[in-house]
């Protein structure tokens, strides 16, 4: 006796599943400039590596015990690989019930999170729907309403502490769908075709009386350029997949593993002559800090996160002699590099990310202090700034600071952990203190200046006196800074440091006492 009939039934149902919501809905999806979930998974993962779980889940219609119609679950999930490394991927099928959770059939979404947790593998979420309770139409089926509960939320919290999580908004996502994107270590949106909101335009119009287009309500220019809800904006779905692969390449599969060492294709002894003159002698003039990073770190290894929010701070992954590192760098082109409220939030989250996955951190410091003024006070900069300083103090990963120029005030003091082994290598352009000389003289000698016959001349005289004392070499004489180096030697110094840092990493592996918060 054979089971061939049942095997043929498996094939038949697989064919029905492959049709998703039907040709019309698939065409509508394509005409909107979007890939289907199965096309997305195919493009994201290594060729032929996807092994689906729950493929046959769906809603069947029967006549005389014969299957007449079948609507597949609108959540597709399983295991595959990215550049040879296993990952879990789960995504909404918008062609079936608009990706709403009530079309998923069983808790497939929660199961994908459980797989990531139990197998200790990265979780990639391709979100394209609400992902929550679904439409009010379901009330006709159930005959009752319900008290809301976010499905698998405990798993969402747990995986954030254990494995890398990526949230990609691939279409219009609302409610729990939006939360699933944000509850991640790295989030992104596709420009023009993805939107993210707590509630979509119809509900906003009904509840708030605001008639607004979905792009104006939750487009990527709001969330990636303004408020920092998502990290990166990409131009296409294909670029989204590139960003996901790039992000994962720097991270271990879980917190019990060390970050993966990459190819050593860049000379650790490389010296760039331009580094000797890239910092202007005029302290008020900015420079291109990203150019410094490119000249010091491994070539073509920099992956920036959150470039368009909190722009006074650069946060990026990179490699130094093949070793993955987290990178902080103040950008003097924005607020002089000072920390504002958005930059502080960005710093907190990035430091926590590096600490969660044990990536050593390099901080390129040109910190004039917290941004000052009325708007800064209204934004609560000091509270968010203090949280950023706490994140540095609480981090357990190896840390090194390259002091490019300024280190001033409370924010400047947060460039590292002074109570620990605070490795600092200063360039000759280093300039530090409790306050910049110019503003500090005005604050400390105000009465003296105002009482003089020529206030401007007296202020200049005092500034000249104190400028003579601001030489970084005088600080080094008192061991106030560990080393002053030739800027051209920075790469060599960091390559040596990376080897030492990664010798320490195995001693700090595992979960943190508190998991990372999004």
C-alpha positions as CSV (number, residue, x, y, z in Angstrom):
1,X,0.0,0.0,0.0
2,X,1.4,3.4,-1.0
3,X,0.9,7.0,0.3
4,X,1.3,8.4,-3.2
5,X,-2.2,9.9,-3.2
6,X,-1.4,11.9,0.0
7,X,1.9,13.0,-1.4
8,X,0.2,14.3,-4.5
9,X,-2.2,16.2,-2.2
10,X,0.8,17.9,-0.6
11,X,2.0,19.0,-4.0
12,X,-1.5,20.2,-4.9
13,X,-1.8,22.3,-1.8
14,X,1.7,23.7,-2.3
15,X,0.6,24.9,-5.7
16,X,-2.4,26.6,-4.2
17,X,-0.2,28.3,-1.6
18,X,2.1,29.6,-4.3
19,X,-0.8,31.5,-5.8
20,X,-1.0,33.6,-2.6
21,X,-4.1,35.9,-2.8
22,X,-4.7,35.2,-6.5
23,X,-3.4,36.7,-9.7
24,X,-5.5,39.9,-9.4
25,X,-4.1,40.8,-6.0
26,X,-0.6,39.8,-6.9
27,X,-0.8,42.0,-10.0
28,X,-2.2,44.9,-7.9
29,X,0.8,44.4,-5.5
30,X,3.3,44.5,-8.3
31,X,1.7,47.5,-9.9
32,X,2.2,49.3,-6.6
33,X,6.0,48.8,-7.2
34,X,6.3,46.1,-4.5
35,X,7.5,42.5,-4.5
36,X,5.4,39.7,-3.0
37,X,6.6,38.1,0.3
38,X,7.9,35.0,-1.5
39,X,9.8,37.2,-4.0
40,X,11.3,39.2,-1.1
41,X,12.4,36.1,0.8
42,X,13.9,34.7,-2.4
43,X,15.9,37.8,-3.0
44,X,17.0,38.3,0.6
45,X,18.3,34.8,1.2
46,X,21.0,32.7,-0.3
47,X,19.8,30.8,-3.4
48,X,17.7,27.7,-2.6
49,X,18.3,28.0,1.1
50,X,14.7,28.8,2.3
51,X,13.0,26.0,4.2
52,X,9.5,27.0,5.0
53,X,7.6,26.2,8.2
54,X,3.8,26.0,8.2
55,X,3.6,26.2,4.4
56,X,0.2,24.4,4.3
57,X,-1.5,26.6,6.9
58,X,-4.6,28.3,5.6
59,X,-8.4,28.2,5.4
60,X,-9.9,25.4,3.3
61,X,-13.4,25.1,1.9
62,X,-14.7,21.5,1.5
63,X,-17.5,19.8,-0.3
64,X,-18.1,16.1,0.5
65,X,-14.7,16.1,2.3
66,X,-13.0,17.3,-0.9
67,X,-11.0,20.5,-0.9
68,X,-12.6,23.0,-3.2
69,X,-10.9,26.3,-2.3
70,X,-7.9,27.3,-0.2
71,X,-6.8,30.7,1.1
72,X,-3.2,30.4,2.4
73,X,-2.0,32.0,5.6
74,X,-0.8,35.5,5.0
75,X,2.3,35.1,7.1
76,X,5.2,33.2,5.5
77,X,8.1,32.1,7.7
78,X,11.0,29.7,7.9
79,X,14.7,29.2,8.0
80,X,17.3,30.1,5.4
81,X,20.8,31.6,5.1
82,X,22.4,34.9,4.4
83,X,26.0,34.6,3.2
84,X,26.1,31.1,4.5
85,X,24.8,32.0,8.0
86,X,21.4,30.6,9.2
87,X,18.7,33.1,9.9
88,X,14.9,33.0,10.6
89,X,12.8,35.1,8.3
90,X,9.1,35.9,8.6
91,X,6.9,38.2,6.6
92,X,3.4,39.4,5.8
93,X,1.6,38.5,2.6
94,X,-0.3,41.6,1.7
95,X,-2.2,39.9,-1.0
96,X,-4.2,38.0,1.6
97,X,-6.2,40.1,4.0
98,X,-3.8,43.0,3.6
99,X,-1.3,41.3,5.9
100,X,-3.6,41.6,8.9
101,X,-3.0,39.2,11.8
102,X,-6.4,37.6,11.5
103,X,-5.4,36.1,8.2
104,X,-2.3,34.4,9.5
105,X,-4.0,31.2,10.7
106,X,-2.4,30.2,14.0
107,X,0.3,32.1,15.6
108,X,2.9,31.7,12.9
109,X,4.4,35.1,13.6
110,X,4.9,34.1,17.3
111,X,6.3,30.7,16.2
112,X,8.9,32.5,14.0
113,X,10.1,34.5,17.0
114,X,10.2,31.3,19.1
115,X,12.4,29.7,16.4
116,X,14.8,32.6,16.6
117,X,15.0,32.4,20.3
118,X,15.3,28.6,20.6
119,X,17.7,28.1,17.7
120,X,19.7,31.3,18.7
121,X,19.5,32.7,15.2
122,X,19.0,36.3,13.8
123,X,15.4,37.3,13.2
124,X,14.4,39.2,10.0
125,X,10.9,40.6,9.9
126,X,9.6,41.8,6.5
127,X,6.5,43.7,7.7
128,X,3.7,44.6,5.3
129,X,0.4,44.9,7.2
130,X,-1.1,45.7,10.5
131,X,0.0,42.5,12.2
132,X,-2.5,43.1,15.0
133,X,-6.2,42.3,15.5
134,X,-7.2,42.8,11.9
135,X,-10.4,44.4,10.6
136,X,-13.6,45.0,12.6
137,X,-15.1,42.6,10.0
138,X,-13.8,39.7,12.1
139,X,-16.3,40.6,14.8
140,X,-19.0,39.1,12.6
141,X,-17.2,35.8,12.7
142,X,-16.4,35.7,16.4
143,X,-19.6,37.4,17.6
144,X,-17.7,39.3,20.3
145,X,-14.9,41.7,20.8
146,X,-11.8,41.1,23.0
147,X,-9.4,42.8,25.4
148,X,-6.2,43.6,23.4
149,X,-3.1,41.6,24.0
150,X,0.0,41.9,21.8
151,X,0.7,38.4,20.4
152,X,4.1,36.9,21.2
153,X,5.2,40.2,22.9
154,X,7.2,38.3,25.5
155,X,9.1,36.7,22.7
156,X,9.7,40.0,21.0
157,X,11.3,41.3,24.2
158,X,13.4,38.1,24.8
159,X,14.8,37.9,21.3
160,X,16.0,41.5,21.5
161,X,18.3,40.4,24.4
162,X,19.6,37.4,22.6
163,X,19.8,37.6,18.8
164,X,20.0,40.3,16.1
165,X,16.6,41.5,15.1
166,X,15.8,43.5,11.9
167,X,12.5,45.2,11.2
168,X,11.8,46.2,7.6
169,X,8.7,48.2,6.7
170,X,7.9,46.9,3.2
171,X,4.6,48.6,2.8
172,X,2.0,50.5,4.9
173,X,2.4,49.2,8.4
174,X,0.2,50.2,11.4
175,X,-0.5,49.2,15.0
176,X,1.3,46.1,16.0
177,X,2.9,45.9,12.5
178,X,4.6,49.3,13.2
179,X,5.6,48.1,16.6
180,X,7.2,45.0,15.1
181,X,9.3,47.2,12.9
182,X,10.5,49.4,15.7
183,X,11.1,46.6,18.2
184,X,14.3,45.7,16.5
185,X,18.1,46.4,16.6
186,X,18.0,47.8,13.0
187,X,14.9,49.2,11.2
188,X,14.4,50.6,7.7
189,X,11.8,51.9,5.3
190,X,11.6,51.9,1.5
191,X,11.2,55.5,0.2
192,X,7.8,56.1,-1.4
193,X,6.4,52.6,-1.0
194,X,6.4,52.1,2.8
195,X,4.7,54.1,5.5
196,X,4.6,53.5,9.2
197,X,2.0,54.8,11.7
198,X,0.2,54.0,14.9
199,X,-3.1,54.2,13.0
200,X,-3.7,54.8,9.3
201,X,-5.4,57.7,7.5
202,X,-9.0,56.4,7.8
203,X,-8.8,56.1,11.6
204,X,-7.0,59.4,11.9
205,X,-9.6,61.1,9.9
206,X,-12.4,59.6,11.9
207,X,-10.8,59.9,15.3
208,X,-8.9,63.2,15.0
209,X,-10.7,65.0,12.2
210,X,-7.5,65.2,10.2
211,X,-7.7,64.2,6.5
212,X,-4.2,63.3,5.5
213,X,-2.4,61.2,2.8
214,X,-0.6,58.1,4.1
215,X,2.8,59.4,2.9
216,X,2.3,62.7,4.8
217,X,1.2,60.8,7.9
218,X,4.0,58.2,8.1
219,X,6.4,58.4,5.2
220,X,10.1,57.6,5.5
221,X,11.0,61.3,5.4
222,X,9.2,61.6,8.7
223,X,10.6,58.6,10.5
224,X,14.1,58.2,8.9
225,X,14.9,61.9,8.5
226,X,13.1,63.5,11.4
227,X,12.1,61.6,14.6
228,X,14.4,58.6,14.4
229,X,11.6,56.0,14.6
230,X,13.5,53.9,12.0
231,X,17.3,53.9,11.3
232,X,17.7,53.9,7.6
233,X,15.8,54.9,4.5
234,X,16.4,53.0,1.2
235,X,15.5,53.7,-2.4
236,X,14.2,50.2,-3.3
237,X,13.4,46.8,-1.8
238,X,16.6,45.5,-3.4
239,X,18.6,48.1,-1.4
240,X,16.7,47.1,1.7
241,X,17.9,43.5,1.3
242,X,21.5,44.8,0.8
243,X,21.2,46.8,4.1
244,X,19.9,43.8,6.0
245,X,22.8,41.6,4.7
246,X,25.3,44.3,5.5
247,X,24.0,44.9,9.0
248,X,24.1,41.2,9.9
249,X,27.7,40.8,8.6
250,X,29.0,42.7,11.6
251,X,27.1,40.9,14.3
252,X,27.3,37.4,15.8
253,X,24.3,35.1,15.4
254,X,23.6,35.5,19.1
255,X,25.0,37.0,22.3
256,X,26.9,33.8,23.2
257,X,29.1,34.2,20.1
258,X,31.9,36.7,19.3
259,X,31.3,39.0,16.3
260,X,32.7,37.4,13.1
261,X,36.2,38.4,11.9
262,X,36.2,39.5,8.3
263,X,38.8,39.4,5.6
264,X,42.0,41.3,6.3
265,X,42.3,43.1,2.9
266,X,43.6,46.5,4.1
267,X,47.2,47.1,5.3
268,X,47.2,47.7,9.1
269,X,50.3,49.9,8.5
270,X,48.6,52.2,6.0
271,X,49.3,55.9,6.7
272,X,47.3,58.7,5.1
273,X,49.2,62.0,4.8
274,X,46.0,64.0,4.6
275,X,45.3,63.2,8.3
276,X,48.1,65.5,9.3
277,X,46.3,68.6,8.0
278,X,42.6,67.6,8.0
279,X,41.8,69.4,11.3
280,X,41.9,73.2,10.7
281,X,43.9,75.3,13.1
282,X,41.0,77.7,13.2
283,X,38.9,76.0,15.9
284,X,35.7,77.4,14.5
285,X,36.1,75.7,11.2
286,X,34.5,72.3,10.5
287,X,35.9,69.4,8.6
288,X,34.6,66.1,7.1
289,X,34.7,63.6,9.9
290,X,33.5,60.8,7.6
291,X,36.6,61.3,5.5
292,X,38.7,60.7,8.6
293,X,36.8,57.5,9.2
294,X,37.4,56.3,5.7
295,X,41.1,57.0,6.0
296,X,41.5,55.2,9.3
297,X,39.1,52.3,9.2
298,X,39.2,49.3,6.8
299,X,38.4,50.5,3.2
300,X,34.8,50.1,2.2
301,X,33.9,48.7,5.6
302,X,31.7,51.5,7.0
303,X,28.0,50.9,7.4
304,X,26.2,54.0,8.8
305,X,23.0,53.8,10.8
306,X,20.6,56.7,11.4
307,X,22.5,59.3,9.3
308,X,19.6,61.6,8.9
309,X,18.6,62.0,12.5
310,X,20.7,63.4,15.3
311,X,23.2,64.5,12.6
312,X,25.8,65.9,15.0
313,X,26.7,62.3,15.8
314,X,27.8,59.6,13.4
315,X,27.0,56.1,14.4
316,X,28.3,53.2,12.2
317,X,29.6,49.7,12.1
318,X,33.0,49.2,10.5
319,X,36.0,46.9,10.6
320,X,39.6,47.6,11.7
321,X,42.0,45.0,10.4
322,X,39.0,42.7,9.7
323,X,37.5,43.1,13.3
324,X,34.0,44.4,13.5
325,X,33.6,47.5,15.7
326,X,31.0,50.1,16.6
327,X,32.0,53.7,15.7
328,X,30.9,57.0,17.2
329,X,32.1,60.3,15.7
330,X,31.1,63.9,16.4
331,X,30.3,65.8,13.2
332,X,31.3,69.5,13.5
333,X,29.2,70.4,10.5
334,X,26.1,70.1,12.7
335,X,25.8,72.0,16.0
336,X,29.6,72.0,16.0
337,X,29.4,68.3,16.9
338,X,27.5,69.1,20.1
339,X,25.0,66.6,21.6
340,X,21.3,67.6,21.2
341,X,18.3,65.6,22.3
342,X,18.1,63.5,19.1
343,X,21.8,62.9,19.0
344,X,21.7,61.7,22.6
345,X,18.9,59.2,22.0
346,X,20.8,58.0,18.9
347,X,24.0,57.5,21.0
348,X,22.2,55.7,23.8
349,X,20.6,53.2,21.5
350,X,23.8,52.6,19.5
351,X,25.9,52.1,22.5
352,X,23.4,49.6,23.9
353,X,23.4,47.8,20.6
354,X,27.1,47.4,20.6
355,X,27.1,46.3,24.2
356,X,24.4,43.7,23.7
357,X,26.4,42.0,20.9
358,X,29.9,42.7,22.4
359,X,31.2,44.9,19.6
360,X,34.2,47.0,20.8
361,X,33.6,50.7,20.3
362,X,35.9,53.4,18.8
363,X,34.9,57.0,19.6
364,X,36.3,59.8,17.4
365,X,35.9,62.7,19.7
366,X,35.3,66.4,18.9
367,X,32.7,67.2,21.5
368,X,32.0,70.9,22.4
369,X,29.4,69.8,24.9
370,X,25.6,69.7,25.0
371,X,23.8,72.0,22.6
372,X,22.7,75.1,24.5
373,X,19.9,77.6,24.2
374,X,16.1,77.8,24.7
375,X,15.2,75.2,22.1
376,X,17.6,72.8,23.6
377,X,16.2,73.3,27.1
378,X,12.6,72.8,25.7
379,X,13.7,69.5,24.1
380,X,15.0,68.1,27.4
381,X,18.5,67.7,26.1
382,X,20.1,67.3,29.5
383,X,17.8,64.3,30.5
384,X,18.4,62.5,27.1
385,X,22.1,63.5,27.3
386,X,22.5,62.0,30.8
387,X,20.9,58.7,29.5
388,X,23.5,58.7,26.8
389,X,26.3,59.1,29.4
390,X,24.8,56.3,31.4
391,X,24.9,54.0,28.4
392,X,28.6,54.6,28.1
393,X,29.3,54.0,31.8
394,X,27.2,50.8,31.8
395,X,28.8,49.3,28.7
396,X,31.1,46.4,29.3
397,X,32.7,46.2,25.9
398,X,36.3,47.4,25.2
399,X,36.3,51.1,24.4
400,X,38.9,53.5,22.9
401,X,38.7,57.2,22.2
402,X,40.6,59.1,19.5
403,X,40.5,62.7,20.6
404,X,40.5,64.7,17.4
405,X,39.8,68.1,18.8
406,X,37.5,69.4,21.5
407,X,36.4,67.7,24.8
408,X,34.3,70.1,26.9
409,X,31.8,70.0,29.7
410,X,29.6,67.2,30.9
411,X,29.0,65.8,27.4
412,X,32.7,65.8,26.7
413,X,33.3,63.9,29.9
414,X,31.1,61.1,28.5
415,X,33.6,60.2,25.7
416,X,34.7,57.2,27.7
417,X,34.7,55.7,31.2
418,X,37.2,57.7,33.3
419,X,36.8,55.4,36.3
420,X,38.0,52.4,34.3
421,X,40.8,51.8,31.8
422,X,40.0,54.9,29.8
423,X,42.1,54.4,26.7
424,X,42.6,57.8,24.9
425,X,44.8,58.7,22.0
426,X,44.8,62.5,21.4
427,X,45.9,64.2,18.2
428,X,48.0,67.4,18.6
429,X,44.8,69.3,17.7
430,X,43.3,68.3,21.0
431,X,41.5,71.1,22.9
432,X,39.7,70.4,26.2
433,X,38.4,71.8,29.5
434,X,35.3,72.4,31.5
435,X,34.4,75.2,29.1
436,X,35.9,76.6,25.9
437,X,38.3,79.4,26.7
438,X,36.3,82.0,24.8
439,X,33.0,81.4,26.6
440,X,34.7,80.5,29.9
441,X,36.5,83.8,30.1
442,X,33.3,85.7,29.6
443,X,31.6,83.7,32.3
444,X,34.4,83.7,34.9
445,X,35.7,87.3,34.4
446,X,32.5,89.1,33.5
447,X,32.8,91.8,36.1
448,X,36.5,92.4,35.4
449,X,35.8,92.7,31.7
450,X,32.8,95.1,32.1
451,X,34.7,97.3,34.6
452,X,37.7,97.8,32.3
453,X,38.1,100.9,30.1
454,X,38.2,98.7,27.0
455,X,36.1,95.5,27.6
456,X,37.0,94.0,24.2
457,X,40.7,94.5,24.8
458,X,40.5,93.1,28.3
459,X,38.6,90.0,27.1
460,X,41.3,89.4,24.4
461,X,44.1,89.8,27.0
462,X,42.5,87.2,29.2
463,X,41.8,84.8,26.3
464,X,45.5,85.1,25.2
465,X,46.7,84.3,28.7
466,X,44.5,81.2,29.0
467,X,45.2,80.1,25.4
468,X,48.8,79.7,26.4
469,X,47.7,77.1,28.9
470,X,45.5,75.0,26.6
471,X,48.3,73.1,24.9
472,X,47.6,69.4,25.0
473,X,51.2,68.8,25.8
474,X,50.8,70.5,29.1
475,X,48.0,68.1,29.9
476,X,50.2,65.2,28.9
477,X,52.9,66.4,31.3
478,X,50.4,65.8,34.1
479,X,49.3,62.5,32.7
480,X,45.9,64.0,32.1
481,X,45.8,62.3,28.7
482,X,47.6,59.0,28.1
483,X,49.1,59.5,24.7
484,X,49.4,62.2,22.0
485,X,50.0,60.6,18.6
486,X,50.8,61.5,15.0
487,X,47.4,61.4,13.3
488,X,48.8,59.3,10.5
489,X,49.5,56.6,13.1
490,X,45.9,56.3,14.1
491,X,45.1,53.2,12.0
492,X,48.1,51.3,13.3
493,X,47.2,52.2,16.9
494,X,43.6,50.9,16.4
495,X,44.7,47.7,14.6
496,X,46.8,46.9,17.6
497,X,44.0,47.8,20.0
498,X,41.5,45.6,18.1
499,X,43.6,42.5,18.6
500,X,43.7,43.1,22.4
501,X,40.0,44.0,22.5
502,X,39.0,40.8,20.8
503,X,41.1,38.8,23.2
504,X,38.8,40.1,26.0
505,X,35.5,39.5,24.2
506,X,35.2,35.8,25.1
507,X,35.2,36.7,28.8
508,X,32.1,38.9,28.5
509,X,29.8,36.8,26.2
510,X,26.2,36.1,27.1
511,X,23.1,38.1,28.0
512,X,23.2,41.4,29.8
513,X,21.5,41.8,33.1
514,X,18.9,43.9,31.3
515,X,18.1,43.3,27.6
516,X,18.3,46.0,25.0
517,X,15.2,48.3,24.7
518,X,14.2,49.6,21.2
